[in-house]
Amino acid sequence: DAGVIQSPRHEVTEMGQEVTLRCKPISGHDYLFWYRQTMMRGLELLIYFNNNVPIDDSGMPEDRFSAKMPNASFSTLKIQPSEPRDSAVYFCASTGTGESYEQYFGPGTRLTVT
Amino acid sequence: LAKTTQPISMDSYEGQEVNITCSHNNIATNDYITWYQQFPSQGPRFIIQGYKTKVTNEVASLFIPADRKSSTLSLPRVSLSDTAVYYCLVGDEVSGAQKLVFGQGTRLTINP
Protein backbone atom coordinates (compact mmCIF):
# COMPACT_ATOMS: atom_id res chain seq x y z
CA ASP A 1 0.00 0.00 0.00
CA ALA A 2 1.25 3.52 -0.75
CA GLY A 3 0.23 4.80 2.65
CA VAL A 4 -1.97 7.80 3.32
CA ILE A 5 -1.90 10.16 0.36
CA GLN A 6 -2.46 13.89 0.70
CA SER A 7 -2.69 16.59 -1.92
CA PRO A 8 -1.50 19.15 -2.55
CA ARG A 9 1.75 18.98 -0.59
CA HIS A 10 2.06 22.74 -0.59
CA GLU A 11 -0.60 25.40 -1.03
CA VAL A 12 -0.15 29.14 -1.09
CA THR A 13 -3.26 31.25 -1.32
CA GLU A 14 -4.49 34.72 -0.60
CA MET A 15 -6.67 35.68 2.28
CA GLY A 16 -10.34 35.20 1.48
CA GLN A 17 -9.84 32.39 -1.02
CA GLU A 18 -11.30 28.92 -0.65
CA VAL A 19 -8.83 26.12 0.06
CA THR A 20 -9.51 22.41 -0.34
CA LEU A 21 -7.18 19.78 1.05
CA ARG A 22 -7.52 16.16 -0.02
CA CYS A 23 -6.77 12.83 1.59
CA LYS A 24 -6.84 9.21 0.50
CA PRO A 25 -6.63 6.82 3.49
CA ILE A 26 -5.02 3.42 3.49
CA SER A 27 -7.30 0.88 1.87
CA GLY A 28 -9.32 -1.05 4.44
CA HIS A 29 -8.99 1.51 7.20
CA ASP A 30 -12.32 2.64 8.61
CA TYR A 31 -11.12 5.64 10.65
CA LEU A 32 -9.88 8.89 9.14
CA PHE A 33 -8.52 11.88 11.06
CA TRP A 34 -7.63 15.46 10.19
CA TYR A 35 -4.97 17.24 12.30
CA ARG A 36 -3.41 20.68 12.19
CA GLN A 37 0.11 21.48 13.37
CA THR A 38 1.52 24.91 14.18
CA MET A 39 4.48 26.03 16.25
CA MET A 40 2.23 27.80 18.73
CA ARG A 41 -0.45 25.15 19.25
CA GLY A 42 1.34 21.94 18.34
CA LEU A 43 -0.57 19.05 16.80
CA GLU A 44 -4.35 19.34 17.18
CA LEU A 45 -7.10 16.93 16.16
CA LEU A 46 -9.71 18.74 14.08
CA ILE A 47 -12.20 16.01 13.20
CA TYR A 48 -12.41 12.27 12.70
CA PHE A 49 -14.64 9.92 10.76
CA ASN A 50 -15.63 6.30 11.27
CA ASN A 51 -17.05 4.48 8.27
CA ASN A 52 -17.35 7.82 6.46
CA VAL A 53 -19.46 9.35 9.25
CA PRO A 54 -18.11 12.31 11.26
CA ILE A 55 -17.80 11.22 14.88
CA ASP A 56 -16.17 14.18 16.63
CA ASP A 57 -15.68 17.62 15.11
CA SER A 58 -15.11 19.45 18.38
CA GLY A 59 -11.64 20.44 17.23
CA MET A 60 -12.81 22.29 14.14
CA PRO A 61 -11.90 25.91 14.90
CA GLU A 62 -14.92 27.64 13.41
CA ASP A 63 -17.56 27.56 10.71
CA ARG A 64 -15.05 28.45 8.05
CA PHE A 65 -13.78 24.88 8.29
CA SER A 66 -15.69 21.91 6.93
CA ALA A 67 -14.78 18.29 6.24
CA LYS A 68 -16.44 15.59 4.21
CA MET A 69 -15.88 11.94 3.49
CA PRO A 70 -18.08 10.95 0.54
CA ASN A 71 -16.65 7.43 0.38
CA ALA A 72 -14.15 5.14 2.09
CA SER A 73 -11.25 6.24 -0.07
CA PHE A 74 -11.53 10.01 -0.08
CA SER A 75 -11.89 12.94 2.28
CA THR A 76 -11.64 16.71 1.97
CA LEU A 77 -10.99 19.53 4.40
CA LYS A 78 -12.22 22.87 3.16
CA ILE A 79 -11.51 26.36 4.47
CA GLN A 80 -13.71 29.15 3.19
CA PRO A 81 -12.77 31.94 3.44
CA SER A 82 -9.13 31.37 4.39
CA GLU A 83 -7.26 33.67 6.78
CA PRO A 84 -3.54 34.11 7.52
CA ARG A 85 -3.98 32.43 10.91
CA ASP A 86 -4.99 29.23 9.10
CA SER A 87 -1.40 28.85 7.91
CA ALA A 88 -0.22 25.48 9.22
CA VAL A 89 0.61 21.93 8.21
CA TYR A 90 -2.52 19.82 7.87
CA PHE A 91 -2.16 16.07 8.36
CA CYS A 92 -4.54 13.31 7.48
CA ALA A 93 -4.26 9.95 9.26
CA SER A 94 -6.09 6.64 9.09
CA THR A 95 -6.37 3.46 11.11
CA GLY A 96 -8.48 0.35 11.36
CA THR A 97 -10.79 -0.92 14.06
CA GLY A 98 -8.81 -2.91 16.60
CA GLU A 99 -5.49 -1.27 15.74
CA SER A 100 -5.64 0.79 18.91
CA TYR A 101 -3.39 3.80 18.81
CA GLU A 102 -1.43 3.04 15.65
CA GLN A 103 -2.56 5.77 13.32
CA TYR A 104 -0.84 6.14 9.97
CA PHE A 105 -0.14 9.73 9.03
CA GLY A 106 0.18 11.21 5.58
CA PRO A 107 3.00 13.56 4.55
CA GLY A 108 0.89 16.63 5.28
CA THR A 109 -0.13 19.72 3.33
CA ARG A 110 1.72 22.92 4.16
CA LEU A 111 -0.78 25.76 3.80
CA THR A 112 0.31 29.38 3.61
CA VAL A 113 -2.33 32.09 3.54
CA THR A 114 -1.02 35.54 2.66
CA LEU B 1 -7.69 11.81 28.79
CA ALA B 2 -4.79 11.77 31.23
CA LYS B 3 -2.33 14.62 30.89
CA THR B 4 1.30 13.81 30.18
CA THR B 5 4.47 15.70 31.07
CA GLN B 6 7.79 15.14 29.33
CA PRO B 7 11.02 17.14 28.94
CA ILE B 8 10.89 19.76 26.21
CA SER B 9 14.29 18.83 24.81
CA MET B 10 17.17 16.40 25.21
CA ASP B 11 20.62 16.05 23.68
CA SER B 12 22.76 12.97 23.27
CA TYR B 13 25.51 11.48 21.08
CA GLU B 14 25.67 8.76 18.52
CA GLY B 15 25.99 5.29 19.98
CA GLN B 16 24.49 6.23 23.34
CA GLU B 17 21.33 4.87 24.89
CA VAL B 18 18.66 7.53 25.30
CA ASN B 19 15.88 7.37 27.86
CA ILE B 20 12.93 9.75 27.68
CA THR B 21 10.64 9.74 30.68
CA CYS B 22 7.00 10.74 30.62
CA SER B 23 4.91 11.50 33.68
CA HIS B 24 1.20 10.61 33.70
CA ASN B 25 0.08 10.81 37.31
CA ASN B 26 -3.63 10.64 36.52
CA ILE B 27 -3.49 7.56 34.33
CA ALA B 28 -6.67 5.50 34.53
CA THR B 29 -6.96 1.76 34.91
CA ASN B 30 -7.91 1.20 31.27
CA ASP B 31 -5.34 3.60 29.82
CA TYR B 32 -2.55 2.47 27.51
CA ILE B 33 0.71 4.36 26.99
CA THR B 34 1.77 5.10 23.44
CA TRP B 35 4.78 6.81 21.92
CA TYR B 36 5.04 8.49 18.52
CA GLN B 37 8.04 9.88 16.66
CA GLN B 38 8.00 12.82 14.28
CA PHE B 39 10.80 13.77 11.91
CA PRO B 40 10.97 17.27 10.44
CA SER B 41 8.52 17.78 7.57
CA GLN B 42 6.83 14.42 8.18
CA GLY B 43 3.76 13.17 9.99
CA PRO B 44 4.09 11.38 13.33
CA ARG B 45 4.89 7.68 13.29
CA PHE B 46 3.84 5.10 15.88
CA ILE B 47 6.78 3.65 17.80
CA ILE B 48 5.51 1.51 20.65
CA GLN B 49 2.62 0.93 23.02
CA GLY B 50 2.33 -0.73 26.41
CA TYR B 51 0.14 -1.22 29.45
CA LYS B 52 2.53 -2.38 32.17
CA THR B 53 6.04 -3.78 32.78
CA LYS B 54 8.22 -3.83 29.68
CA VAL B 55 7.56 -3.89 25.97
CA THR B 56 10.27 -4.21 23.33
CA ASN B 57 10.20 -4.05 19.55
CA GLU B 58 12.76 -3.55 16.82
CA VAL B 59 12.85 0.20 17.40
CA ALA B 60 12.62 0.80 21.14
CA SER B 61 11.76 -0.45 24.60
CA LEU B 62 9.07 0.90 26.88
CA PHE B 63 9.43 0.55 30.63
CA ILE B 64 6.38 1.04 32.83
CA PRO B 65 6.66 0.77 36.64
CA ALA B 66 4.05 -0.97 38.72
CA ASP B 67 2.18 2.23 39.64
CA ARG B 68 2.06 3.24 35.95
CA LYS B 69 2.38 6.94 36.83
CA SER B 70 5.32 7.29 34.51
CA SER B 71 6.93 5.51 31.58
CA THR B 72 10.33 5.55 29.93
CA LEU B 73 11.03 5.21 26.25
CA SER B 74 14.46 3.73 25.68
CA LEU B 75 16.28 4.07 22.36
CA PRO B 76 19.37 1.84 22.19
CA ARG B 77 22.54 3.05 20.45
CA VAL B 78 21.06 6.12 18.81
CA SER B 79 22.22 7.53 15.51
CA LEU B 80 21.90 10.94 13.90
CA SER B 81 18.72 9.75 12.20
CA ASP B 82 17.00 9.42 15.58
CA THR B 83 16.88 13.20 15.84
CA ALA B 84 13.15 13.88 16.07
CA VAL B 85 10.31 14.91 18.35
CA TYR B 86 8.97 12.13 20.57
CA TYR B 87 5.42 12.25 21.89
CA CYS B 88 4.01 10.35 24.86
CA LEU B 89 0.24 9.78 24.80
CA VAL B 90 -2.13 8.13 27.25
CA GLY B 91 -5.67 6.99 26.68
CA ASP B 92 -8.00 4.01 26.78
CA GLU B 93 -9.11 1.91 23.87
CA VAL B 94 -12.80 2.62 24.30
CA SER B 95 -12.90 6.40 24.37
CA GLY B 96 -9.31 7.45 23.77
CA ALA B 97 -7.98 5.00 21.26
CA GLN B 98 -9.40 6.90 18.34
CA LYS B 99 -8.67 10.37 19.66
CA LEU B 100 -4.97 11.01 20.09
CA VAL B 101 -4.06 14.10 22.12
CA PHE B 102 -0.52 15.20 21.39
CA GLY B 103 1.39 17.31 23.91
CA GLN B 104 4.44 19.37 23.05
CA GLY B 105 6.69 16.32 22.90
CA THR B 106 10.42 15.98 23.55
CA ARG B 107 12.77 17.33 20.93
CA LEU B 108 15.69 14.89 20.84
CA THR B 109 18.90 16.00 19.16
CA ILE B 110 21.63 13.46 18.47
CA ASN B 111 25.10 14.88 17.95
CA PRO B 112 28.08 13.24 16.18
Chai-1 contact restraints between the chains, C-beta under 6 A:
chainA,res_idxA,chainB,res_idxB,connection_type,confidence,min_distance_angstrom,max_distance_angstrom,comment,restraint_id
A,Y31,B,Q98,contact,1.0,0.0,6.0,A-B,restraint_1
A,G42,B,Q104,contact,1.0,0.0,6.0,A-B,restraint_2
A,L43,B,F102,contact,1.0,0.0,6.0,A-B,restraint_3
A,F91,B,G43,contact,1.0,0.0,6.0,A-B,restraint_4
A,S100,B,E93,contact,1.0,0.0,6.0,A-B,restraint_5
A,S100,B,A97,contact,1.0,0.0,6.0,A-B,restraint_6
A,Y101,B,T34,contact,1.0,0.0,6.0,A-B,restraint_7
A,Y101,B,Q49,contact,1.0,0.0,6.0,A-B,restraint_8
A,Y101,B,A97,contact,1.0,0.0,6.0,A-B,restraint_9
A,E102,B,F46,contact,1.0,0.0,6.0,A-B,restraint_10
A,F105,B,G43,contact,1.0,0.0,6.0,A-B,restraint_11
A,F105,B,P44,contact,1.0,0.0,6.0,A-B,restraint_12
A,G106,B,G43,contact,1.0,0.0,6.0,A-B,restraint_13
A,G108,B,G43,contact,1.0,0.0,6.0,A-B,restraint_14
